[in-house]
Amino acid sequence: TAPTSLTVKANSVNTALINNVFFSSCACRFIQTVNICGTKCIESHRSAEILERGYPLCCRRGHFLHGPYPATHFGPKACVLPNPTSVMHIQDPASQRLTWSKPPLNVLIIRKIRDETLLEPFKELCRFLVEEKHLMVYVEKKVVDDGSLMTDDSFSAIRNQLCTFREGYDDISDRIDLIICLGGDGTLLYASSLFQGSVPPVMAFHLGSLGFLTPFKFESFKTEVDKVFEGNAAIILRSRLRVKVVKGMFQRNEQLFSTQGNGIAPHNHINNEVLNEVVVDRGPSSYLSNVDLYLDGRLITSVLGDGVIVSTPTGSTAYAAAAGASMIHPNVPAIMVTPICPHSLSFRPIVVPAGVELMITLSPDARNTAWVSFDGRKRQEIQHGDSIKITTSCFPVPSICCHDLVYDWFDSLAQCLHWNIRKKQTRLTDASDSSETEN
């Protein structure tokens, strides 16, 4: 998707102008300045190719504290409403409004499976989008193959018009304009995992158990969907973690030996975009997990305990909160590091700037291997020589707000986590009670 405006300077450094913010052609190394008119300029140390999508190609990563500027185009047609007065590196949260360059045509519906109570809401939403809005609806094949839907003759006409896909086999990342989730927080995490690059706007309806990330009520779904299609809806850019698992030489040789027969080349690194957290734990071993934590190439500490959680601000209210971390608003550019049951009384959770790169490896004297998972999925073993590199991704999840990005978050804290709920203190009734208390 082309940016709203694109200019290239006639010098050795190519620069892209997106939403009145100048991006260097290499987003990973830059110097930030502000000119007289208040427009933010980011000058590049190096030149590189500008991708057709409108975001720069990341080359070798430099060290800086600010997180990468999030991509402002989400899928083929959605983007953040330009704000010409913004002079901040990260756009003012109050100005984060969704707009459409073209009317959305393709909608992906993520439905919580194995939940019979969601069949009727799913069918109602499909009928509305197909018959009334005349949109192309994408659903996962296993959702359409549900036995209850297959035997429903009244839904057969709609079912035949649905486009299906299979996770891991069909790439739909460049076709979807809007994602609608029906279920709990897991549906939003699953939707994020389907898009390893730019993510279309996500509208999540609360039809699950917790619903911290799903602010919309399904009872008024037609009205809410119409408002989103009209544009100018408030969105919150939920930052993600870009995680790369680099396998050591031993495992690479082992993979090469095991794959020579079928001709499949081994992968020496695995990339993942993570919305909540990366968890490194001891797995089935009874020994303490012993991993080293590096920040921008420097050894910070060793973690001895059950493991360590590296989370986004969105993930700070998930596993990290259960492990004793603070809860951070999703608009705060940060990465949280939280130990899991550390064997130390002084190891407290820490928050680091979003722009740093964390690396986790097994300590040389570790007695066992470790295991890593990404948003609770794709669990794999980490051995000596392997490394996990984590930094903030350039591709956030644009989550559509029901009210606004501040009210929705505090409402979720109160309603879902019962934050600061206690019996109210009674006030003193008269002056005599006060004097008796003082005496």
N, C-alpha and C positions, 0 to 999 in steps of 0.2 A: 504494500500500500504506500503510495507516494505521500510525503508530508504535505501539510497545508501550504507551505512555501519553502522553496529550496533555492539557495544561491551558492555559488562556488567562487571563491576568491581567485583572482588571476595571479597567483603566486605559487610558491613551492608547497604551500600548506593548504590543502583542501578543507573547507569549512562548510558545514551544513547549518542552515537557519531553520529551526523548527519551533513554531509557536513563540516567535520572538526571542528565542534562546539560541545562541550560537553554540553548536556542538563541534568539538574537534573531530577530525576524521579518525582519531584513535581515542576512544572514550576512556581508556585506562590510564592515560598519562596526560595531565593538563595542568595549566596554571589559570587560576580564576581571577578576573579583573572586572571592574564595573566602570563604564565610560560615563561621560558627562550627562547624557540623556537618560541614564539609569538602566540601559539595556545591558544584560549580562553577557560577557564575552568569555569564551573558554578557548584559549590559544593552545595549539598542539605543539608538543616537542617533535613529533614525527608525523609524517603523512601516511595515509593508508587509503584503501578503497572504500567509498561510501556505498553501502548496500542499497539495492533498489527499494527495500522496505522503508527507507528513511532513517534508519539508525546506523551508527558507525560500526565498522568491523573492529572487533577487539583484538589487539595484537598482544605482545608480551606485556604482562601486567606490571604497572609501577606501584609504588607505595604512596597512599594518600589516605586521609582520615574520612573525608566525605564519601558517602555512598554514591554509586553511579547514578546519574540522572535517569529516572525511570522512563521507559518508552511510553510515549503519549498517544500511540495509535494501538487500538485493541481489535485485532481481527481485521477483516477487509474494510469495514465501514465506520467504526466507532473511534472517537478520539476525545481527548479532554478539550473543553471549550477554551480557546486561547485567551490569555489574560495579559494584555499589553503592559500593565503596570507592575507586573511581578519582577522583582529584582533578586529574588532568592534563588539559591541553587536548586532547592526543591520547592515546587509551587505551593503558594499559600493554601492550606487545606480548605479554607472557606471558599476558594475559587475553583475547587475541583468539581466541575459540572460536566456531565456527559452530553455530547452532541453527536449527531450523525451527519457524515458527509453525503450519504445516500440512504434512502429508506432501507432498513434491514429486511432481508429476504429469507435467510436460512437460520433456523433456530434449533439448537441442540437441547434436548430434554434429558436430564439425568434423574433417574428414578431409583429410589432405594428398593433393592430387590428383596424377595422373600418377606414382603410385608403386604398382606392382602388388603389392609386398610387404605393403601395408596392406589388401588386399582381405579376406583371411581374418580378421584381427583386427576389421575393421569389421563383417563378417557375424556373428562371434561375439558382439560387443557388442550389436548390434541384436537378435539372437535372445534374449539374456539380458534385455534391457530390455523387450522386447515380450512374450515368452512367459512369462518367470518373474516379472518385476516388474510386468507389466501397465501399462506407462507409454506415454505418447504421445511418439513420437520424431520430432524435426524434423531434416532434413538439407537441404543445398543441392541444388537441382534438377540441377545438372551432375554431382553425385556419384552420384545415383540413375540418371542417364542414361548412366553408364559402360557401355561395351560388354560388359565382362566380367560385370557384374551383370545386365544385360538378358538375357544368354544363359544365366544360371544358373537352371535350373528349380527347383532345391531351395530357392532363396532368393525365389522369386516371391511366395509367400504373405506373407513378411515385408515385401518391397518394396512390396506393395500397401497395407500398413498405415502406411507412413511418410508423414509430412507434409513437403511440399517448399516451398521458398521461393527467391526470386531476389534477390540483393543489389542494392540500389538500387530495387527495385520493391515488395517485400513487407516490411512492418514487423512484426517479431516480438518487439520489445523488451519488450512487456508480457505475453508469453505464456510465456516460458522461465523455469523454476525452477532449472535446473542446466545447465552447459555441460561437455561432455567432449571433450577434444582428443586426436586421434590423429595424431602426427607430431612435428615439431620445434618450435622456438621460434616459427616463422612462423605456426603454427596459433593460438597464443595471441595474437599480435599481430593476426591477422585477426579472431579472436573479439572482441577489444577494439574494433575498428573498427565492428563491427555494432551496438554499443550506445553511443550518444552521450550517454546519460543513465546511470541506474542499471544496473549490470552484475550479472547473477546470478553465483553462485559458479562458479569454473572449476577443473575437475579435469583435469590434463594428463598424458598417458601418453607416456613417452619412446620414440618410434618413428621419430625423425628422425636427423639427422647429429650435431648438437651437443647439444641437450637441456638447456641451462642452466636454462630455465624449466619443464622437464617432469620432475618428480621421481619419478613413479610408474612402476613396471615393469608391463608388460601381463600377464606370466605369472600374476599373482595378482589380475587385475582384478575378479573377482566378490567376493572378500573385501574389497578396497579400496572398491569401490562400496557394498557393504553397510554398511561403517563410516561412510561419508559420509552415507548415508540415515539412519543412527541418530542423527546429530548429534554435537555436541561435538568436532568435528575442529578442529585448529589451522589458522588461516588467516593469510595475510600480505596486508595491504592495500597493493597496489602503486599508488602515486600516479600520476596521469596529468596531462598538461599540457593546459590549455584554450587553444587557439590560435585567434585571429581574424585573418584577412587582410582588411584594409580597402583597397579599390581607390581609386586617386586619381581626380581629376576627369576627367583625359584618358581613362582607360580606361572610366569610367562613360559618358561621352559616346559613346565608340566602341562599347560594348556596346549602348547605346540605339539607335544608328543601325543596327547589324546585326540587332537583334531587332524593329524596328518592323514588319517584313513579316509575321512569324508571331505577333505579339501577345504574346510572352513577355517579362515584365518582367525587366530585368537585375538581377543581384545585386551590390551594392556591398560586401558582406563575406561571408566564408566562415568557418564555424566547424568546428573539428575537435578531437576528444579523442585525445590522443597518449600511448601507453604508453612508448615508448622515447625517441625524440628528434625534434626539428625540425632539419633540416639546411638551411642557406642556403649555396649555393656559387656559383661563377662560371659553371657550366654549360658550354656548348661554347666560350665565349670564351677567347682566349689571354691576355687582360688579367687583372691581379689583381682579385679581388673587393674592393670598397671599400664597406663598410656601416657605419652608425653604430649604436651600441648604447646604449639609454637604460634607466635603472632608475628606476621610479616618476617618470617624466617628466624626469629629469635625464640629460644626456649623460654617459656614463661613458667611452667610448673609441670609436675607429674601428678597424675590423678590416680590415687589408690582408693578403691572402693568398689561399688557395684557398677559404676560407669559415669558417663558425662552426657549432658544434653546441650546441644547447640541449637538455639531456637530463634525464630523471628519474633517481633513484637506480637504478631497474631498468635504464635505458639506459646507466648508467655502465659496465657490463660489455660493451657492444656497440661501436658505432662510436667512442664517446668513449674507450674503453680503448685502441683501436687508435691514436687520435690523441694518446695520452699522458696522459689524465686518470686521476685516482684512482678506485678502485672503492668505491662507497658501498653500505652495506646498504639494502635497499628500505624499511625502516622509518624511516630518517632523513628528516625533513621538509626537503628542500632541492631546489634547482635548480642544475644544473651548466652552466657556460659554457666551452666548449673550442674554441680556435681550430684551424683545419685548416691546417697548414703556414704559420704566420704569417711575414710578412717582417719579423720582429723577434726578436732573441735573448732579450728579456726578457718576452715575452708568454706567461705561464703560465696554465693552466686555473684557474678560480676556482669557488667554491661560494657561492651566495647563499641567503638564507632563502626558504622556500617561499612566504611570503606576498607577496613583491614582484611587481610587474608589469614584465616586460621588453618593450621595443619595439625592433624592428630595421627600419631604413629604408636606402635607398640614400643614400650621401653625395652632396651636391650636385655634387661634382667627380668622381663615379664615371664611368669611361670606358665602362662597359658595364652591362647589366642583370644581375640575379642570379636564381637559381632556388631554389625552396623545395620540400621534400618532407616528408611526415609519416609516420614509421615506414616510409620507403622507398616510399610510395605517393602518389598524387594530386599528382604533380610539376607545378608551374606557374611561370610567369615573374613576376618582381617588377620593376616599372618605377619610374621617378621618380614620387614622389607616393604610392606604395603604402606600407603599413606592416604589420608583423607583430607582434601583441600576444600575449604569452605569460604565463600565470600558472598556478598549481597548480589543478587541477580539484577540485570537491567530490565527484566520482564516481570512487573508486579501483576497481581490479580486485581483487576478493577471490579470491586464489589459494590453493587448498587445499594444505596442506603434507603431505608424506609422513610426516615425523617431527615436526619443529618448525621454526619460522621461522629459528632460528639454525643448527641442524645442516644443514638443507637447503641454505642459502646457501653455507656453507663447504665442504660436500661437492661442490657444483657447481663452486666455485672450483678445488678440487683435481682433480676428475675431468674436467672439461670444459676448463679453461684451464691446468691443470697449475701452479697457483699455488705458488710457492716450492718447486719440485721441484729437488733437486740431489743429487748423490752425498754420502752421509753421511761426515762426518769420523771417522776411526778414533781410538780413545782410546789413551793411552799404556799400554804393557803392564806396566811395572814402574818402580820408583824410579830404577833406573840409567839408563833412557832419559831420565827427567826431568832428572837431574843432568847428563847429557852435553849435553842441549839447552841448559841454563842456562849451562854453561861455554862 
